Amino acid sequence: MRSLLRALRPVVTIVVGLGLAGAIVLAPPARADTSKVLIYGPSVTGGSSSLEAIKAVALGFGVDVVDAPTWSSMTAAQFANYRALILGDPTCDPSYPLRNSWFSVENANKGVWAPVVDGNILVNGTDPVFHQTQGGDAMVERGIAFAADVPGKTGLYVSLTCAFHDSAPTDVDVLSPFGTFTVEGVGCYNDAHIVATHPALLGMTDASISNWSCSVHEAFSAWPADFAVLAIARNIGSSYTAADGSVGTPYILARGEGLSASDISLTPAGQTHDVSEVATVTALVTSGGSPQSGQAVTFSVLTGPNAGTGGSGTTAADGTATFSYSGTTTGTDTLQASFVRAGVTQSSNTATVDWTVADTPPAVTIDTAAPSGVEGAPIAIDATATDDHGPLTYSWSSGSLAGLDVGAACSFSPQNTEDTTMTCTDDTNGGTVEAVLTVSDGVNPPVSEGVDVTVANAKPVVTSLTVSGGSATACLEGNAVTASFTAVDAGTNDTHTGHIDWGDGASSNGFSATHTYAAGTYTIAVSATDDDGGTSDTVAGTSTTPVSLQYATNGIEQPINADGSSNFKLGRTVPVKIRVTDCHGNPVATLTPQVALAKVGPGDGTVNELVSSSAADTGTTMRYAGDSQYIFNLSTKLSQFNAGQDLTAGRYRLTITAPSLAPVVVYFDLRP
């Protein structure tokens, strides 16, 4: 045995030694590990070297052994990390406190560990470790195997050892979360008999649990209805009659999946199949725990869509017989197996088969063929998803973005419906981008379907144009004019270049620039071009603006009053004079100012002006007289402004115009 212990010990958790020989302190597990069982150290002899630990290792489980303080401090989640909890047999050591006081620690926190026990439970009223060489080892091994038989659940193995050997009827407090268990001492009986069946219990037989000199220490007079009698002290008392007709006092109880309170069990306890598949159940026939071959077994579907279906078989050397059948429609069948021994029919536990229709993956179709649109604008994409069960969940996403520029992205609205719209921040440069719909029915792996989407470029749009030092302001010739503009683009991932056409043959790149004009009137036009070659349209008033750069003049000079009060005599010549300079005060001699005259009403001039003796000018063009002055002698006789006829008395408006010169307007009167 020592060599066996050395071989198995590495899978037993050992952290800190306790006063109890071989028991250890356990750091609570950080994650679920259903390949382990948990042993309460004070309940066994030798801790990690105990028979319970050795048998658990032999069954393929890791073992953690904890002391009383650790057990008391553990949480429900930590207990639930184990495949089974073990309260073992401390070799019926009389130095241990007996009866319920012996279970004081486990009893104190039973409200923590007991609720997590959702697997199989086995409770024995004996001391198998003390009798391990007489067959007790098989009881320990098979008891732990039964408790840990259901993956994903936490079972319980409890040995009452000899704690209640000489007691009057007593309730076992530590088991109260599972119902009322009443035990009493029955002396030492040796004829033990197994009266229930489960595959995990094979190996524990009447022979292995009898003739220990004291096989039974305590027996049960009351137990919960969901527990079955597993073994009795045969022919001792008559409180229990087994399915095989034997009579005695129960001393091993069990609860669990596939356990049958007879000599025949049926497994698995439950299974699920598509109606197109085949379900198989296995009956196990034993006698006193030993498999029985050559037994005729009848299988029956008691209830469900296939009620009335049945079959038969004969047990093989391992005591098993199988029955297979196919479903016809959905629903749940309840099955049972039976056999006859010595004229007595024994029936197994019931088992269930759930017949379903296979849940196939959803089918997804993109209904919109070759969807297309422009960047920044929603592109409609319709799809259809079907499923044989449902409901479905939907999620749209972008596939490969290889067709887009770096930094570009596509979004979907709504994202979680069959139909959607896709909006991309850039065009696909003549290629495509994939839109992918992923559909899940919550059962099968999600199904995805994609479609290639073509996204065209959108031109930038000029939104504002600002010119400083510009239009209709006198004396700007030679000054700088600054133009600034902004543009937007539906393709928010695009980059842009700006261009300014100054209207005089010159241009600048950028969204803001300064230009120096010669005098004149011009139209500034701006445009934006994105990195995909799209150029904004020309829109008057938005991307264009006029600019007029004019020379300076001091207005009309004498003898005409600028306030319109001058009054001249008909038949005389009226001198018209102005001065024109550039913005630096230099004379401008290159203009050809034009004079226009119009009668606007009766005269009301109050200042009689002197008249010029100079000869009148012909035509309507002023002449440059030097020193920045332009002169025009206006004749009131035979006037070019009155079709060669004399002007008449009244009030007149005189207008002087020239390119790059603000109009000069003045009023005067002619009197008889």
C-alpha positions in Angstrom: 0.0 0.0 0.0 2.8 2.4 0.7 4.1 2.1 -2.8 0.6 2.8 -4.1 0.4 5.9 -1.9 3.7 7.2 -3.3 2.4 6.7 -6.9 -0.9 8.4 -6.3 0.1 11.2 -3.9 1.1 13.8 -6.5 -2.5 14.4 -7.4 -3.5 15.1 -3.8 -3.3 18.8 -2.7 -0.9 19.3 0.2 -0.3 22.8 1.4 0.3 22.9 5.2 0.3 20.0 7.6 -2.3 19.8 10.4 -2.3 18.4 13.9 -4.3 15.6 12.3 -2.0 13.2 10.7 -1.8 13.7 6.9 -4.6 16.4 6.8 -3.7 19.6 5.0 -4.8 23.2 4.7 -6.2 24.2 1.3 -6.2 27.5 -0.4 -9.7 27.8 -1.9 -9.6 27.0 -5.6 -9.5 30.0 -8.0 -11.5 28.3 -10.8 -13.9 25.5 -11.3 -12.2 22.0 -11.4 -14.8 19.3 -11.6 -12.0 16.7 -11.9 -11.5 17.0 -8.1 -13.2 15.8 -5.0 -13.0 17.5 -1.6 -12.4 15.6 1.6 -13.1 17.0 5.1 -9.8 16.1 6.7 -11.0 15.4 10.3 -13.5 12.8 8.9 -10.8 10.5 7.5 -7.7 8.8 8.8 -4.4 9.9 7.3 -5.6 12.9 5.2 -4.0 12.6 1.8 -3.1 9.0 2.7 -6.6 8.1 3.7 -8.4 5.2 2.0 -10.9 7.8 0.7 -8.2 9.8 -1.0 -6.5 6.7 -2.4 -9.8 5.4 -3.9 -10.7 8.8 -5.4 -7.3 9.0 -7.1 -7.7 5.4 -8.4 -11.0 6.6 -9.9 -9.1 9.4 -11.8 -9.9 12.3 -9.5 -7.7 14.9 -8.0 -8.1 15.3 -4.2 -8.1 18.3 -1.9 -8.1 17.6 1.8 -9.0 20.5 4.1 -8.9 21.1 7.8 -11.8 22.4 9.9 -11.0 26.1 9.7 -10.7 25.9 5.9 -14.0 24.0 5.6 -15.7 26.5 7.8 -14.5 29.5 5.7 -15.2 28.1 2.3 -18.0 29.7 0.1 -20.8 27.9 -1.8 -19.0 28.7 -5.0 -15.9 27.0 -3.8 -17.7 23.9 -2.7 -19.5 23.8 -6.1 -16.1 23.6 -7.8 -15.9 19.9 -6.8 -17.3 16.8 -8.3 -18.1 15.3 -4.9 -17.8 16.2 -1.2 -16.5 13.4 1.1 -17.3 13.0 4.8 -15.5 9.8 5.4 -14.8 7.2 8.1 -12.1 8.0 10.7 -11.6 4.3 11.2 -14.3 4.2 14.0 -11.6 5.8 16.2 -13.1 6.0 19.8 -11.0 9.0 20.5 -13.2 11.0 18.2 -16.4 12.6 19.7 -19.4 10.5 18.6 -22.9 11.1 17.3 -23.9 14.6 16.1 -21.1 16.3 18.0 -18.7 14.5 15.7 -20.3 16.4 12.7 -20.3 19.8 14.5 -18.1 21.6 12.0 -19.9 20.3 8.9 -23.2 20.8 10.6 -22.3 24.5 11.5 -21.9 25.5 7.8 -24.3 23.0 6.2 -26.3 25.9 4.9 -23.3 26.8 2.7 -22.2 23.4 1.3 -25.4 21.4 1.3 -27.3 23.6 -1.2 -24.6 23.0 -3.9 -25.0 19.3 -3.7 -27.0 18.6 -6.9 -25.5 15.2 -7.9 -25.7 11.7 -6.4 -25.7 11.1 -2.7 -24.7 7.9 -0.7 -24.9 7.6 3.0 -23.8 4.4 4.8 -24.3 3.4 8.4 -21.0 1.6 9.0 -17.2 2.0 9.2 -15.8 0.7 5.9 -12.3 2.0 6.5 -12.0 0.0 9.7 -13.0 -3.0 7.7 -11.1 -2.1 4.5 -9.4 -5.5 4.2 -12.7 -7.3 4.6 -14.5 -5.6 1.7 -14.8 -2.1 3.1 -12.4 -0.8 0.4 -14.9 -1.7 -2.3 -17.7 0.1 -0.4 -15.5 3.3 -0.2 -14.5 3.1 -3.9 -18.0 2.4 -5.3 -19.6 4.9 -2.9 -17.3 7.7 -4.1 -17.7 6.5 -7.8 -21.5 6.8 -7.4 -21.4 10.2 -5.7 -19.1 11.6 -8.4 -20.9 9.9 -11.3 -22.6 12.9 -12.8 -20.3 15.4 -14.7 -21.0 19.0 -14.0 -22.7 18.3 -10.7 -21.5 18.0 -7.1 -22.3 14.8 -5.3 -21.9 13.7 -1.6 -20.4 10.6 0.1 -21.1 10.3 3.8 -20.0 7.5 6.2 -21.7 7.6 9.6 -18.9 5.3 10.7 -19.8 3.9 14.2 -20.9 7.3 15.5 -24.4 6.0 16.3 -23.6 2.4 17.2 -25.3 2.3 20.5 -27.7 5.2 20.2 -31.4 5.4 20.5 -33.3 6.8 17.4 -31.5 10.1 16.6 -31.9 12.5 13.7 -28.7 13.2 11.8 -28.5 17.0 11.9 -25.7 17.3 9.3 -28.0 15.7 6.7 -31.1 17.8 7.6 -30.8 20.0 4.4 -31.7 16.9 2.4 -34.6 15.8 4.7 -35.1 13.9 7.9 -32.7 10.9 8.5 -33.3 9.0 11.7 -30.8 6.4 12.8 -30.3 4.1 15.7 -27.7 1.6 16.8 -28.6 -2.0 15.9 -25.6 -3.9 17.2 -23.2 -5.7 14.9 -24.9 -7.6 12.1 -23.0 -9.4 9.3 -25.6 -10.5 6.8 -25.8 -7.4 4.5 -27.7 -7.5 1.2 -27.7 -5.1 -1.7 -31.2 -4.3 -2.9 -30.7 -1.5 -5.5 -28.8 -1.2 -8.7 -26.6 1.4 -10.4 -23.7 0.8 -12.9 -21.4 2.9 -10.7 -22.0 0.5 -7.8 -20.7 -2.6 -9.6 -17.9 -4.1 -7.6 -19.8 -3.7 -4.3 -21.5 -7.1 -3.6 -23.2 -8.9 -0.8 -20.0 -10.8 -0.3 -17.9 -7.6 0.0 -20.1 -5.9 2.5 -21.0 -8.9 4.7 -19.1 -10.8 7.4 -17.0 -8.0 8.8 -17.7 -9.2 12.3 -19.6 -5.9 12.5 -20.9 -5.0 9.0 -23.8 -2.8 10.3 -23.4 -0.3 13.1 -26.5 1.8 12.6 -29.6 1.5 10.6 -32.3 4.0 9.3 -35.8 4.0 10.6 -36.8 7.1 8.6 -35.4 8.8 5.5 -36.6 11.2 2.7 -38.9 9.9 0.0 -36.4 10.7 -2.7 -33.8 8.4 -1.3 -33.7 4.7 -2.1 -32.6 1.8 0.1 -29.3 0.5 -1.3 -28.5 -2.1 1.3 -30.2 -3.8 4.3 -29.2 -5.8 7.3 -31.0 -8.9 6.0 -33.5 -10.7 8.2 -32.9 -8.2 11.0 -36.2 -6.5 11.6 -39.0 -6.2 9.1 -39.1 -2.5 8.5 -38.2 -2.8 4.8 -39.2 -5.3 2.0 -37.0 -5.0 -1.1 -38.1 -5.5 -4.7 -36.6 -9.0 -4.6 -38.7 -9.9 -1.6 -35.9 -9.8 0.9 -36.7 -8.2 4.3 -34.5 -6.3 6.7 -33.3 -3.0 8.1 -31.9 -0.3 5.8 -28.4 0.8 6.5 -27.2 2.3 3.2 -29.3 4.9 1.4 -28.7 6.6 -1.9 -30.2 9.2 -4.3 -29.2 9.8 -7.8 -29.7 9.6 -11.6 -30.2 6.1 -12.9 -30.5 4.5 -9.4 -33.0 1.7 -9.2 -34.5 0.4 -6.0 -34.5 -3.1 -7.4 -32.1 -5.6 -9.0 -32.5 -3.9 -12.4 -31.5 -0.4 -13.5 -32.0 1.5 -16.7 -29.4 4.0 -18.0 -28.9 6.7 -19.1 -31.5 8.5 -17.0 -32.2 10.9 -19.8 -31.1 11.6 -23.4 -32.1 13.8 -26.3 -32.3 12.8 -30.0 -33.6 14.0 -33.3 -36.6 12.0 -34.5 -34.4 10.8 -37.3 -31.9 9.2 -34.9 -31.9 6.1 -32.7 -32.1 6.1 -28.9 -30.5 3.2 -26.9 -31.1 2.3 -23.2 -29.1 -0.3 -21.2 -30.6 -2.4 -18.5 -28.3 -3.8 -15.8 -29.5 -6.9 -13.8 -27.7 -7.8 -10.6 -28.2 -10.0 -7.6 -26.6 -8.9 -4.4 -24.6 -6.4 -6.5 -23.2 -9.0 -8.8 -24.1 -8.9 -12.6 -26.4 -11.6 -13.7 -26.2 -13.1 -17.2 -28.9 -14.9 -19.2 -31.7 -12.9 -17.7 -34.7 -12.1 -20.0 -35.4 -8.3 -19.9 -38.5 -6.6 -21.2 -38.3 -2.9 -22.3 -41.4 -0.8 -22.5 -42.2 2.8 -23.5 -44.7 3.7 -20.8 -45.7 7.2 -21.9 -44.9 9.7 -24.6 -45.3 9.9 -28.4 -44.0 6.3 -28.8 -46.0 4.8 -25.9 -46.6 1.1 -26.5 -43.3 0.5 -28.2 -41.2 -2.1 -26.6 -38.6 -4.9 -27.0 -36.8 -7.6 -25.2 -33.2 -8.8 -24.7 -31.1 -11.2 -22.7 -28.3 -10.0 -20.4 -24.8 -10.7 -21.3 -21.9 -11.8 -19.1 -21.7 -8.2 -17.7 -25.4 -8.3 -16.7 -26.5 -5.8 -19.4 -29.1 -5.9 -22.2 -29.8 -3.0 -24.6 -32.9 -1.8 -26.4 -32.8 0.7 -29.4 -35.6 2.4 -31.2 -36.3 5.4 -33.4 -38.7 8.2 -32.7 -41.7 9.1 -34.8 -42.6 12.6 -33.6 -41.4 15.1 -31.1 -42.1 14.7 -27.4 -40.8 12.9 -24.3 -40.9 9.1 -23.9 -40.7 7.5 -20.5 -39.2 4.0 -20.5 -38.8 1.2 -18.0 -37.2 -2.3 -18.0 -38.2 -5.3 -16.0 -37.3 -9.0 -15.5 -38.6 -11.9 -13.5 -36.7 -13.8 -10.9 -38.1 -16.6 -8.7 -41.6 -15.6 -10.0 -41.2 -12.0 -8.8 -41.2 -9.2 -11.4 -38.8 -6.4 -10.7 -38.9 -3.1 -12.5 -36.1 -0.6 -13.0 -36.1 3.1 -12.5 -37.6 5.1 -15.4 -35.6 6.8 -18.0 -36.6 9.5 -20.5 -35.9 10.1 -24.2 -36.6 13.6 -25.5 -37.4 13.5 -29.2 -36.8 16.8 -31.1 -36.5 18.1 -34.6 -32.9 19.0 -35.4 -32.4 22.7 -35.3 -30.7 23.5 -38.6 -28.6 26.7 -39.0 -30.4 29.8 -40.3 -30.4 30.5 -44.1 -29.3 34.0 -45.1 -29.8 35.7 -48.5 -28.8 39.2 -49.5 -31.7 40.5 -51.6 -30.1 43.6 -52.9 -27.9 42.8 -55.9 -24.8 44.8 -56.3 -25.7 47.7 -53.9 -24.1 51.0 -54.7 -24.1 54.6 -53.7 -21.9 57.5 -52.8 -19.6 58.1 -49.8 -21.2 59.7 -46.8 -24.8 58.7 -47.9 -26.8 55.7 -46.7 -26.8 52.7 -49.2 -29.8 50.5 -48.7 -29.2 46.7 -48.4 -32.0 44.3 -47.9 -31.7 40.7 -46.7 -33.8 37.7 -45.7 -33.0 35.2 -43.0 -35.1 32.1 -42.2 -34.8 29.5 -39.5 -36.8 26.4 -38.6 -37.2 27.4 -35.0 -36.1 31.0 -34.3 -36.0 33.6 -33.0 -33.0 35.1 -34.7 -30.5 37.8 -33.9 -28.9 39.9 -36.5 -25.6 41.9 -36.8 -24.2 43.8 -39.7 -20.5 44.5 -40.0 -17.9 45.4 -42.6 -15.9 42.7 -44.2 -12.6 43.5 -45.9 -11.9 47.2 -46.1 -9.1 46.7 -48.6 -11.0 48.9 -51.2 -11.0 51.9 -48.9 -8.3 54.4 -48.0 -6.5 54.1 -44.7 -8.6 55.4 -41.9 -11.9 54.9 -43.7 -14.8 53.0 -42.1 -18.3 51.9 -42.8 -21.3 51.9 -40.4 -24.7 50.4 -40.4 -28.1 51.7 -39.3 -29.9 49.9 -38.0 -27.2 47.3 -37.2 -29.4 44.6 -35.7 -32.1 44.0 -38.2 -32.5 42.1 -41.5 -32.5 45.2 -43.6 -30.0 48.0 -43.1 -28.2 51.0 -44.7 -24.5 51.2 -45.0 -22.6 54.5 -44.9 -18.9 54.7 -45.7 -16.6 57.6 -45.0 -14.7 57.1 -48.3 -15.3 55.7 -51.7 -14.0 52.3 -52.9 -11.6 53.7 -55.6 -13.4 51.7 -58.3 -13.4 48.6 -56.2 -15.9 47.3 -53.6 -16.2 46.9 -49.8 -18.1 43.9 -48.3 -21.2 44.2 -46.1 -21.7 41.1 -43.9 -24.9 40.0 -42.2 -24.3 37.5 -39.4 -27.4 35.7 -38.1 -27.7 33.5 -35.0 -30.5 31.2 -33.8 -28.8 30.8 -30.4 -28.2 27.0 -31.0 -26.1 26.5 -34.1 -22.9 28.5 -35.0 -23.8 31.9 -36.4 -24.2 32.1 -40.2 -22.8 35.0 -42.2 -23.5 36.2 -45.8 -21.8 39.1 -47.5 -22.3 41.3 -50.5 -19.9 43.6 -52.4 -20.9 47.2 -52.2 -19.6 49.9 -54.6 -19.1 53.3 -53.1 -18.6 56.3 -55.5 -16.8 59.5 -54.7 -18.8 62.6 -53.7 -17.5 66.0 -54.8 -16.6 68.5 -52.1 -18.9 71.5 -51.7 -17.7 75.1 -51.1 -19.7 76.4 -48.2 -18.2 79.9 -47.7 -16.0 82.5 -49.3 -14.6 85.5 -47.6 -12.7 88.4 -49.2 -11.0 91.1 -47.2 -10.0 94.5 -48.7 -12.3 93.9 -51.5 -15.3 95.1 -53.5 -16.6 98.7 -53.8 -13.9 100.2 -51.7 -12.1 103.3 -53.2 -8.4 103.4 -53.6 -7.4 99.8 -53.4 -5.1 99.7 -56.4 -1.8 98.3 -55.3 -3.3 96.9 -52.1 -3.4 93.2 -51.2 -6.7 91.2 -51.3 -7.0 88.1 -49.1 -9.5 85.3 -50.1 -10.4 82.5 -47.7 -12.9 79.7 -48.2 -14.2 76.5 -46.6 -15.5 73.3 -48.1 -17.2 70.1 -46.8 -17.2 66.6 -48.2 -19.6 63.8 -47.6 -16.6 61.5 -47.6 -15.2 62.5 -44.2 -12.1 60.4 -44.7 -11.1 62.4 -47.8 -8.3 64.9 -47.8 -8.6 68.1 -49.9 -6.6 70.8 -51.8 -7.9 74.3 -52.4 -7.5 76.5 -55.5 -8.2 80.2 -55.9 -8.5 81.8 -59.3 -8.0 85.6 -58.9 -9.7 86.4 -62.2 -6.8 88.3 -63.7 -4.9 85.3 -65.0 -3.2 84.5 -61.7 -4.1 81.8 -59.2 -3.1 80.3 -55.8 -3.3 76.9 -54.2 -4.7 76.5 -50.7 -7.8 77.6 -48.8 -6.5 81.0 -48.0 -4.1 83.3 -50.0 -3.3 86.9 -50.6 -3.1 88.6 -54.1 -2.2 92.1 -55.3 -4.3 93.5 -58.1 -4.0 96.1 -60.7 -6.9 98.5 -60.7 -10.0 97.0 -62.2 -13.0 94.8 -61.5 -12.5 91.0 -61.3 -14.3 87.8 -60.2 -12.6 85.5 -57.7 -13.5 81.8 -58.1 -12.5 79.1 -55.7 -12.7 75.3 -55.8 -11.8 72.3 -53.6 -10.5 68.9 -54.9 -10.5 65.7 -52.9 -7.9 63.0 -52.9 -10.1 61.0 -55.3 -10.1 63.7 -57.9 -13.6 65.1 -57.3 -13.7 68.9 -57.7 -16.4 71.2 -56.3 -18.9 72.8 -58.7 -18.8 76.6 -59.4 -21.8 78.2 -57.7 -22.2 82.0 -58.1 -22.3 83.7 -54.8 -20.9 80.7 -53.0 -17.7 79.9 -54.7 -17.3 83.2 -56.7 -17.3 86.8 -55.7 -16.6 90.1 -57.6 -13.8 92.4 -56.6 -13.5 96.0 -57.8 -10.3 97.9 -57.2 -10.6 101.7 -57.9 -8.5 104.8 -58.1 -9.0 107.7 -55.8 -10.6 111.0 -56.7 -11.4 114.1 -54.6 -14.7 114.6 -56.5 -15.8 117.6 -58.6 -13.7 120.7 -58.5 -14.6 124.3 -58.9 -16.3 126.1 -60.5 -19.0 123.4 -59.8 -20.0 123.1 -56.2 -20.1 119.5 -55.0 -23.3 120.3 -53.0 -25.4 121.0 -56.1 -25.8 124.7 -55.5 -24.1 126.0 -58.6 -26.2 128.1 -61.1 -24.7 128.8 -64.6 -26.0 131.1 -67.3 -27.3 129.5 -70.5 -25.1 130.0 -73.6 -21.9 129.8 -71.7 -19.2 127.1 -71.2 -19.1 125.2 -67.9 -15.7 123.8 -66.9 -15.9 120.3 -65.5 -12.7 119.2 -63.5 -11.7 116.2 -61.4 -8.3 114.9 -60.1 -7.4 111.2 -60.1 -4.5 109.6 -58.1 -3.5 106.1 -57.1 -3.4 104.9 -53.5 0.0 106.4 -53.1 -1.1 109.9 -54.3 0.6 109.6 -57.7 -1.1 111.1 -60.7 -3.0 108.7 -63.0 -2.9 110.0 -66.5 -4.1 106.9 -68.5 -7.8 107.2 -68.0 -10.4 108.3 -70.4 -13.2 109.5 -68.2 -16.6 109.9 -69.9 -19.1 112.7 -69.2 -22.8 112.2 -69.2 -25.5 115.0 -68.7 -29.2 114.6 -68.0 -31.8 117.2 -67.2 -33.7 116.2 -64.1 -36.1 119.1 -63.3 -36.5 122.8 -62.9 -33.6 124.8 -61.6 -33.2 125.6 -57.9 -29.5 126.5 -57.8 -28.8 129.5 -55.6 -25.1 130.4 -56.4 -24.5 132.2 -59.7 -21.2 131.0 -60.9 -18.8 132.7 -63.2 -18.4 131.2 -66.6 -15.4 130.1 -68.5 -14.2 131.8 -71.6 -12.5 128.7 -72.9 -13.7 126.9 -75.9 -16.0 124.1 -75.4 -14.8 120.5 -75.9 -16.4 118.1 -78.4 -17.5 114.6 -77.7 -17.9 113.3 -74.1 -14.3 112.4 -73.1 -12.4 114.4 -70.6 -8.8 115.3 -71.4 -5.8 115.0 -69.1 -4.5 118.5 -68.3 -1.6 117.4 -66.1 -1.0 117.4 -62.4 -3.6 114.5 -62.0 -6.3 116.8 -63.4 -8.9 115.9 -66.1 -10.9 118.7 -67.7 -14.0 118.9 -69.9 -15.5 122.2 -71.1 -19.2 121.6 -71.3 -21.0 123.9 -73.8 -24.6 124.9 -73.2 -25.1 125.9 -76.8 -25.5 123.4 -79.6 -24.8 120.8 -77.0 -23.8 117.2 -77.8 -25.9 116.3 -74.7 -29.1 117.7 -76.4 -28.6 116.3 -80.0 -26.7 119.4 -81.0 -29.4 121.8 -79.7 -29.0 124.5 -77.1 -29.6 123.3 -73.5 -32.6 124.8 -71.7 -33.0 126.2 -68.2 -33.4 123.7 -65.4 -31.6 121.3 -63.1 -29.0 118.9 -64.5 -27.2 115.8 -63.3 -23.6 115.4 -64.4 -21.9 111.9 -64.2 -18.3 111.1 -64.8 -17.2 107.5 -65.2 -14.1 105.6 -66.0 -12.8 102.0 -65.5 -11.3 101.6 -62.0 -12.9 104.9 -60.9 -15.9 105.3 -58.6 -18.5 107.4 -60.5 -18.5 111.1 -59.8 -22.0 112.6 -59.7 -22.9 116.2 -59.2 -25.9 118.5 -59.8 -26.1 122.1 -61.1 -28.6 124.6 -62.6 -28.7 126.5 -65.9 -30.5 129.8 -65.9 -31.7 132.0 -68.7 
